[in-house]
Amino acid sequence: MDPQVVTLLTLLAAAVVLFASEVVPVEVTGILLLLALHAFGLLGPEELFAGFGDGVVVFLGSLFVVSAALTRSGALEPFEHRLARLAEARPRLALPALAGGTGLLSAFLSNTATTAAVLPIASGLARRLGRSPSTLLMPIAFASILGGSITLVGTSTNIVVSGMLPRYGLERLGLFELAAVGVPATVLGLAYLLTVGRRLLPERGGRALDAYRVREYLSEVVVPEGSDWIGRTVAEIESGRRFEINVLGRVAERAIEPAAGRPLEAGDVLLVQGDPDVLLRLTRGKSLAFPAGEGNEEAEEGAAAGVEGLRIHEVMLPVNSRLAGSSLRRMRFRSRYGVDVLAVYRRGQPRYRRVADLRLRDGDVLLVQGDPERLGWLIRSGDLILLEELEEPHPGWRAAVAGATFVAMLVAGGAGWLSFPVAALVAATLLVLTGCIRTSEAYAAVDWRILIMVASLLGLATAMETSGAAETLAAGLVDIAGGAGPLTLLAGFYLLTMLLTQPMSNQAAALVVLPFAVRTALALDLDPRAFAVAVCLAGSCSFITPLEPASLLVYGPGRYRFRDYFVVGLPLTLMVFALAMLIVPRVWPL
């Protein structure tokens, strides 16, 4: 085998391991791969940076901005409001309405953006109907993934695969070309989720305080005579502390009042949250005291009333939130935003000890006490999602402009008047110029990790072609499995892509497999477009783990566990696979 081919395949294997393990960030892995390809002479100086100017990268970046403008201008609010009212008016139709509406919306917006838009509606609806959020949220995420397979713009994986096709002399995917498989798959998937899948969903969660088990860590205490806390404000006390305890407020006539500003006085009753051992240590030191008679029925009722007086809300860190990687203490979260974080729900488990020092991650759900309007900037910037509906929608002229611009982009690109990268760039530019989204918000909306990774992997695809690695590996696959039949090969590439999407991103898995799949098809004189479509669909349909961004969004709010996705998602994965193998060879004959 040619030494260059061996080198490239070795670098590819190393990159796959790094992408899967995320020992270093995926975008850094992409850049390292590019530099290695250049160092070994597999990419020239001009080819090294060609991917960053590719139309695929421009299309993806522009689409991030357009999607964010639709959300922040309020263009989606009327749709979301009608969806919520329908589900609330007819509780039996709650899941069908939410899942069906999500699938429809996701056909034209990214899976992640759609799930993020519907998530607060579903969470608030679950509270009002007295249902566990876990019975609604996973079907919403799966519906968004299914709906994304209907159109070219439904998911970034479709855009990436479409952008690669001209390299092999093939036309890009049409706006609705994938609908031949996407629509039946969505209908079949929704039917499963509303029947068999509904019975497999766990019922987990309930009221916020109970779900996080915070009650046992909330206590009423009294500031006794002679306490060293008298005359000091809560902010002064907390600034010099070396223990983990939060004073949530004064208890006054069964209501909670802020405690941060006024100096404490003897006899003040405080509601505090913290480790029981810390509270006991403070009472032994005479800084605090438990109310007289605590443990009797009257005291327990008073404490319960204090807990109920709290304004409790849930907020979540979406994928690529700028809060991820930092701790609440480092951000000075409480003093900056005026709310207390009582607990953090992460990957199926509540965290309530030393919350302030916990390094936040994408998908974390925070249980906060206070006015959520204080978090308004973080919510509007997309760094937090409030898991409830606050008010009736009031979309203004910007919402109309954003909606009209989005439709014009689809029409211009779909009709061929403009290429989709150009149409998306024009739309993003108009939305910034008309004030539908600020320039700073537009930059924040772009997922730079994905753009850098995709641009890097486009360079890898170029190296595969110029070095002959794709052709050599395809020839080897033909020798090994050439007698297995076209449909078996198609199924093999589908399954390989689907398996790689579990540890890797969807776009990375599709870009790694696509060159080999297309070259194998050409070597066997088969239609490469059918193989490209199969890789595209397999890269988008990831249901068996919560690692897909849309699934990760609902992981915390739904109180799910890793195995829940496998139990509910495996039958759906197999059904979509069987349907694809039935339809793809008929629409795109092998």
C-alpha positions in Angstrom: 0.0 0.0 0.0 1.2 3.5 -0.8 3.0 5.1 2.2 0.9 8.3 1.8 -2.3 6.2 2.1 -1.0 4.4 5.2 -0.1 7.8 6.7 -3.5 9.3 6.0 -5.4 6.3 7.3 -3.3 6.4 10.5 -4.1 10.0 11.0 -7.8 9.4 10.3 -7.8 6.6 13.0 -6.1 8.9 15.5 -8.6 11.7 14.7 -11.6 9.4 15.2 -10.3 8.3 18.6 -9.8 12.0 19.6 -13.2 13.0 18.3 -14.8 10.1 20.2 -13.0 10.6 23.5 -12.9 14.5 23.4 -9.6 14.5 25.3 -9.1 17.8 23.5 -12.0 19.9 22.1 -13.3 18.6 18.7 -12.4 21.9 16.9 -8.8 21.6 18.2 -8.7 18.0 17.0 -9.8 19.2 13.5 -7.1 21.8 13.4 -4.4 19.4 14.6 -5.5 17.0 11.9 -5.2 19.7 9.2 -1.7 20.6 10.4 -0.6 16.9 10.5 -1.9 16.5 6.9 0.1 19.5 5.8 3.2 18.3 7.7 3.2 15.0 6.0 2.7 16.6 2.6 -0.9 15.4 2.1 -2.3 18.9 1.8 -0.7 21.9 0.1 -0.8 25.5 1.6 -3.8 26.5 -0.5 -5.7 23.3 0.2 -5.0 23.6 3.9 -7.3 26.6 4.3 -9.8 25.9 1.4 -12.4 24.3 3.7 -12.8 27.6 5.7 -14.0 29.4 2.6 -16.2 26.5 1.4 -19.8 27.3 0.7 -20.8 24.6 3.3 -19.2 26.6 6.1 -20.8 29.8 4.9 -24.2 28.1 4.7 -23.9 26.7 8.2 -22.7 29.9 9.8 -25.4 31.9 8.1 -28.1 29.5 9.1 -27.1 29.7 12.8 -27.7 33.5 12.6 -31.0 33.1 10.8 -32.3 30.5 13.3 -31.2 32.7 16.2 -33.0 35.8 14.7 -36.2 33.8 14.3 -36.1 32.8 18.0 -35.0 36.2 19.5 -37.3 38.3 17.3 -40.4 36.3 18.5 -41.2 35.0 15.1 -41.8 31.5 16.5 -43.9 32.7 19.4 -47.4 32.5 17.7 -46.7 29.0 16.6 -45.4 28.0 20.0 -48.4 29.7 21.8 -51.0 27.9 19.6 -49.2 24.6 20.2 -49.2 25.1 24.0 -52.9 26.2 24.1 -54.0 23.2 22.0 -52.1 20.8 24.3 -53.4 22.5 27.4 -57.0 22.6 26.2 -56.9 18.8 25.4 -54.5 17.1 27.7 -54.9 13.8 25.8 -53.5 15.5 22.7 -50.6 17.1 24.6 -48.0 14.6 23.4 -49.3 14.3 19.8 -49.6 18.1 19.5 -46.1 18.8 20.9 -44.4 16.0 19.0 -46.2 16.7 15.7 -45.6 20.4 16.0 -41.9 19.9 16.8 -41.4 17.5 13.9 -43.0 20.1 11.5 -40.9 23.0 12.8 -37.7 21.0 12.8 -38.1 20.4 9.1 -37.0 24.0 8.6 -35.0 24.8 11.7 -32.1 22.9 13.2 -32.9 20.0 15.7 -31.3 21.9 18.5 -33.0 25.2 17.9 -36.4 23.5 17.6 -36.0 21.5 20.8 -34.8 24.6 22.7 -37.9 26.5 21.5 -40.4 23.8 22.5 -38.7 22.7 25.7 -40.1 25.5 27.9 -43.6 25.0 26.5 -43.5 21.3 27.3 -41.9 21.8 30.8 -44.5 24.4 31.8 -47.3 22.3 30.4 -46.2 19.2 32.3 -46.4 21.3 35.5 -49.9 22.6 34.8 -51.2 19.2 33.9 -49.5 17.5 36.9 -47.5 15.2 34.7 -43.9 14.2 34.8 -41.7 16.0 32.3 -40.1 12.7 31.3 -43.4 11.7 29.6 -43.1 14.6 27.1 -39.5 15.7 26.6 -37.8 12.7 25.0 -40.5 12.3 22.3 -40.0 16.0 21.5 -36.3 15.6 21.0 -36.8 12.5 18.9 -39.5 14.3 16.8 -37.1 17.1 16.2 -34.4 14.6 14.9 -37.0 12.9 12.7 -38.3 16.2 11.3 -34.8 17.3 10.5 -34.5 14.5 7.9 -37.3 16.0 5.7 -35.5 19.0 4.2 -32.0 20.1 3.3 -32.0 22.8 6.0 -33.5 20.5 8.7 -30.1 19.6 10.1 -26.5 20.6 9.6 -25.6 17.0 8.6 -27.8 17.3 5.5 -26.0 20.6 4.5 -22.6 19.1 5.0 -23.3 16.0 2.9 -25.0 18.1 0.2 -22.0 20.4 0.0 -19.7 17.4 -0.5 -21.5 16.0 -3.5 -20.1 18.3 -6.2 -16.6 16.9 -5.4 -17.8 13.6 -7.0 -19.6 15.2 -10.0 -23.0 15.0 -8.3 -25.6 17.7 -7.9 -26.3 19.1 -4.4 -29.4 17.8 -2.6 -32.6 19.6 -3.4 -34.6 21.4 -0.6 -37.2 18.6 -0.4 -35.2 15.7 -2.0 -34.8 13.9 1.3 -38.6 14.1 2.0 -39.1 10.9 0.1 -37.6 9.1 3.1 -37.9 11.8 5.8 -41.7 12.2 5.7 -42.4 8.4 6.0 -39.7 8.1 8.7 -41.2 11.0 10.7 -44.8 9.6 10.4 -43.6 6.1 11.4 -41.5 7.5 14.3 -44.3 9.6 15.6 -46.7 6.6 15.5 -44.2 4.6 17.5 -43.6 7.4 20.0 -47.4 7.9 20.6 -48.1 4.1 21.1 -45.4 1.6 22.0 -42.7 4.2 22.8 -45.1 6.1 25.1 -45.3 3.0 27.3 -41.5 2.7 27.5 -41.0 6.2 28.7 -40.1 6.5 32.4 -42.2 8.6 34.8 -39.6 10.4 36.7 -39.5 13.9 38.2 -42.5 15.8 39.5 -42.3 19.0 41.6 -39.0 20.8 41.4 -38.1 20.6 45.1 -39.0 17.0 45.4 -37.1 16.0 42.2 -33.9 17.7 43.5 -34.4 16.5 47.1 -33.7 20.0 48.3 -36.3 19.9 51.1 -34.0 18.0 53.4 -31.3 20.7 52.9 -33.6 23.7 53.6 -33.9 24.7 57.2 -35.4 27.6 59.3 -32.9 29.1 61.8 -33.0 32.0 64.2 -30.4 34.6 64.9 -30.0 34.3 68.7 -29.0 37.0 71.2 -25.2 37.4 71.2 -24.8 36.0 67.7 -21.8 37.3 65.7 -24.2 37.7 62.8 -26.1 40.6 64.4 -25.5 43.9 62.7 -23.9 42.3 59.6 -25.6 41.9 56.3 -25.9 38.5 54.6 -23.5 39.7 51.8 -20.9 40.6 54.5 -21.2 37.2 56.2 -21.0 35.2 53.0 -18.0 37.2 51.6 -15.8 35.9 54.4 -17.2 32.4 54.8 -15.3 29.2 54.3 -18.3 26.9 54.3 -21.2 26.2 51.9 -24.5 27.8 53.0 -26.9 30.1 51.4 -29.3 32.5 53.2 -32.4 32.5 51.0 -34.3 35.2 52.9 -36.2 36.2 56.0 -39.3 34.3 57.0 -42.0 36.9 57.7 -45.7 35.9 58.1 -45.3 32.7 56.0 -43.6 34.7 53.2 -39.9 35.0 52.1 -38.4 38.4 52.0 -34.9 39.3 50.7 -32.2 39.2 53.4 -29.2 40.6 51.6 -29.4 44.4 52.2 -30.6 45.0 55.8 -28.3 44.1 58.8 -29.5 41.1 60.7 -31.1 41.5 64.1 -31.6 39.2 67.1 -34.8 37.1 66.5 -34.7 37.2 62.7 -35.9 33.9 61.3 -33.9 32.9 58.2 -34.5 30.2 55.6 -31.1 28.7 54.7 -29.9 26.1 52.4 -26.8 24.0 53.1 -25.2 20.9 54.4 -26.8 19.8 57.7 -23.3 19.3 59.3 -22.5 23.0 58.5 -25.8 24.1 60.1 -25.1 22.1 63.2 -21.6 23.5 63.5 -23.1 27.1 63.3 -25.6 26.3 66.0 -23.0 24.9 68.3 -21.0 28.1 67.7 -24.0 30.2 68.8 -24.1 32.0 65.4 -27.5 30.5 64.7 -30.1 28.5 66.5 -32.9 26.2 65.5 -36.4 27.5 66.4 -37.7 26.4 69.8 -39.7 23.3 69.6 -38.4 22.3 66.2 -39.4 18.8 65.4 -43.0 19.2 66.5 -45.8 19.4 64.1 -46.2 23.2 64.3 -42.6 23.8 63.5 -42.6 21.4 60.6 -45.7 23.1 59.1 -44.0 26.5 59.4 -40.9 25.2 57.6 -43.0 23.7 54.9 -44.8 27.1 54.5 -41.4 28.8 54.2 -40.4 26.4 51.4 -43.6 26.9 49.6 -43.1 30.7 49.8 -39.9 30.5 47.7 -40.1 31.4 44.0 -38.6 28.3 42.5 -37.7 28.1 38.8 -35.7 25.8 36.6 -33.2 27.1 34.0 -30.9 25.0 31.8 -27.6 25.5 30.1 -28.1 24.7 26.4 -25.5 23.3 24.1 -22.6 25.7 23.8 -23.7 28.0 26.6 -21.0 30.5 27.5 -21.6 29.6 31.2 -20.3 26.1 30.6 -16.8 25.4 32.1 -17.1 28.0 34.8 -18.4 27.8 38.4 -21.1 29.9 40.1 -18.6 31.2 42.6 -16.2 32.3 39.8 -19.0 34.1 38.0 -20.2 35.7 41.2 -23.6 34.5 40.0 -25.6 35.4 43.1 -24.3 38.9 43.5 -24.5 39.6 39.8 -28.0 38.3 39.1 -29.7 38.3 42.5 -30.8 34.7 42.5 -29.8 31.7 44.5 -28.9 28.3 42.9 -30.3 25.6 45.2 -29.2 22.6 43.2 -27.9 21.4 39.9 -29.4 18.4 38.0 -26.8 16.7 35.9 -27.0 13.4 33.9 -29.8 11.9 35.9 -28.6 13.0 39.4 -29.2 16.1 41.5 -26.1 17.9 42.9 -26.8 19.9 46.0 -23.5 20.0 47.9 -20.9 22.7 47.2 -23.0 23.8 44.2 -21.1 27.1 44.0 -17.9 25.4 43.2 -19.3 22.9 40.7 -18.0 23.5 37.1 -21.1 23.8 34.9 -21.6 21.8 31.8 -23.9 21.9 28.8 -27.3 20.3 29.7 -27.1 21.1 33.4 -30.4 22.2 34.9 -30.3 24.7 37.7 -32.9 25.0 40.4 -32.9 28.8 41.2 -34.8 30.9 43.8 -35.6 34.4 42.9 -37.0 36.6 40.1 -36.2 35.0 36.7 -36.3 38.4 35.1 -32.9 39.0 36.7 -31.6 36.3 34.4 -33.2 38.0 31.4 -30.0 38.9 29.6 -28.6 35.3 29.9 -32.0 33.9 28.6 -32.2 36.4 25.7 -28.5 35.7 24.8 -29.3 31.9 24.7 -26.9 31.1 27.5 -29.8 29.9 29.7 -33.3 28.5 28.8 -36.1 29.1 31.3 -38.1 25.9 31.5 -41.5 27.6 31.7 -43.7 30.1 29.9 -43.8 33.5 31.5 -46.2 35.6 29.4 -48.4 35.7 26.3 -46.5 36.3 23.1 -46.3 39.8 21.7 -44.4 39.5 18.4 -43.6 42.9 16.8 -42.5 44.0 13.4 -39.1 42.4 13.8 -40.8 39.0 14.0 -42.6 39.6 10.7 -39.4 40.7 9.0 -37.5 37.7 10.4 -40.3 35.3 9.2 -40.5 36.8 5.8 -36.7 36.8 5.3 -36.5 33.1 6.3 -39.3 32.2 3.8 -37.6 34.2 1.1 -34.3 32.4 1.8 -36.1 29.0 1.3 -37.8 30.1 -1.9 -34.7 31.6 -3.4 -32.6 28.6 -2.6 -35.2 26.0 -3.4 -36.1 27.6 -6.8 -32.5 27.9 -7.7 -32.5 31.7 -8.0 -29.6 31.7 -5.6 -27.4 29.0 -4.3 -28.3 28.1 -0.7 -25.0 29.5 0.8 -25.6 32.8 -1.0 -29.3 32.9 0.0 -28.5 32.1 3.6 -25.7 34.8 3.8 -28.1 37.4 2.2 -30.8 36.5 4.8 -28.4 36.7 7.7 -27.1 40.1 6.6 -30.6 41.5 6.2 -31.6 40.3 9.6 -28.6 42.1 11.2 -29.2 45.3 9.2 -32.9 45.4 10.1 -32.2 44.9 13.8 -33.9 41.5 14.1 -30.7 40.3 15.7 -27.8 42.4 17.1 -24.3 41.9 15.7 -23.0 40.6 19.1 -26.0 38.2 19.2 -25.2 37.0 15.7 -21.6 36.2 16.6 -22.8 34.5 19.8 -25.3 32.4 17.8 -22.7 30.8 15.6 -21.5 27.4 16.8 -17.8 28.0 16.0 -16.9 24.6 17.2 -18.9 23.0 14.4 -17.7 25.4 11.8 -14.1 24.8 12.6 -14.6 21.0 12.8 -16.5 20.9 9.4 -13.9 23.1 7.7 -11.1 20.9 9.0 -12.8 17.7 7.9 -13.4 19.2 4.4 -9.6 19.4 4.2 -9.5 15.7 5.2 -11.9 14.8 2.4 -9.6 16.6 0.0 -6.6 14.7 1.2 -8.5 11.4 0.9 -9.1 12.1 -2.8 -5.7 13.6 -3.7 -3.7 10.8 -1.9 -5.9 8.0 -3.3 -6.8 6.8 0.1 -10.5 6.8 -0.5 -10.1 4.9 -3.8 -7.6 2.4 -2.3 -9.9 1.7 0.7 -12.9 1.4 -1.6 -11.1 -1.1 -3.7 -10.3 -3.1 -0.6 -14.0 -3.1 0.4 -15.0 -4.2 -3.0 -12.6 -7.2 -2.8 -13.9 -8.1 0.7 -17.6 -7.5 0.3 -18.2 -7.0 -3.4 -20.1 -10.3 -3.6 -22.4 -9.3 -0.8 -24.8 -7.3 -3.0 -25.5 -3.6 -3.4 -28.2 -3.5 -0.7 -25.9 -5.2 1.8 -23.2 -2.6 1.1 -25.7 0.2 1.4 -26.9 -1.2 4.8 -23.3 -1.6 5.9 -22.4 2.1 5.3 -25.7 3.2 7.0 -24.9 1.1 10.1 -21.3 2.2 10.1 -22.3 5.9 10.0 -25.0 5.4 12.7 -22.5 3.7 15.0 -19.9 6.5 14.6 -22.5 9.1 15.4 -22.8 7.8 18.9 -19.3 8.8 20.1 -18.7 11.5 17.4 -20.7 14.4 16.1 -23.2 13.7 13.3 -21.3 15.9 10.9 -17.9 14.3 11.6 -19.3 10.8 11.2 -20.9 11.6 7.9 -17.8 13.4 6.6 -15.6 10.4 7.6 -17.7 7.7 5.9 -19.0 9.6 2.9 -15.8 9.5 0.7 -15.4 5.7 1.2 -19.1 5.1 0.5 -19.2 7.1 -2.7 -15.9 5.7 -4.0 -17.1 2.1 -3.3 -20.3 2.8 -5.2 -18.4 4.2 -8.1 -16.0 1.2 -8.1 -19.0 -1.2 -8.3 -20.7 1.0 -11.0 -23.6 1.7 -8.5 -25.4 5.0 -8.1 -23.3 7.0 -5.5 -26.2 9.3 -4.7 -28.1 6.5 -3.0 -25.1 5.8 -0.8 -24.7 9.5 0.0 -28.4 9.7 1.0 -28.0 6.7 3.2 -25.0 8.2 5.0 -26.9 11.5 5.3 -29.9 9.8 6.9 -27.8 7.6 9.2 -25.8 10.6 10.4 -29.0 12.4 11.4 -30.9 9.6 13.1 -29.2 9.1 16.4 -31.7 7.9 19.1 -29.9 5.3 21.3 -27.7 7.7 23.3 -28.3 11.2 24.7 -25.2 12.5 23.0 -27.0 14.1 20.1 -27.5 17.8 21.0 -31.3 17.7 20.8 -31.4 14.7 23.1 -28.9 16.3 25.5 -31.1 19.3 25.9 -33.9 17.2 27.4 -31.7 14.9 29.4 -31.6 17.0 32.6 -35.1 18.5 32.5 -36.6 15.1 31.9 -34.6 13.4 34.7 -33.6 10.8 32.2 -30.9 8.2 32.6 -28.6 6.9 29.9 -30.4 3.6 29.6 -33.7 5.3 29.0 -32.5 6.4 25.5 -31.4 2.9 24.6 -34.8 1.4 25.7 -36.9 3.9 23.8 -34.5 4.7 21.0 -33.3 1.3 19.9 -36.7 0.2 18.4 -37.0 3.6 16.7 -33.5 3.3 15.3 -34.2 -0.1 13.8 -37.5 1.0 12.3 -36.0 4.0 10.6 -33.1 1.8 9.3 -35.5 -0.8 7.9 -37.6 2.0 6.3 -34.5 3.6 4.7 -33.4 0.3 3.3 -36.8 -0.1 1.8 -37.2 3.4 0.2 -33.7 4.5 -0.7 -33.1 1.9 -3.4 -36.4 2.6 -5.0 -36.2 6.4 -5.1 -32.5 6.4 -6.0 -32.0 3.1 -7.9 -28.8 1.3 -7.1 
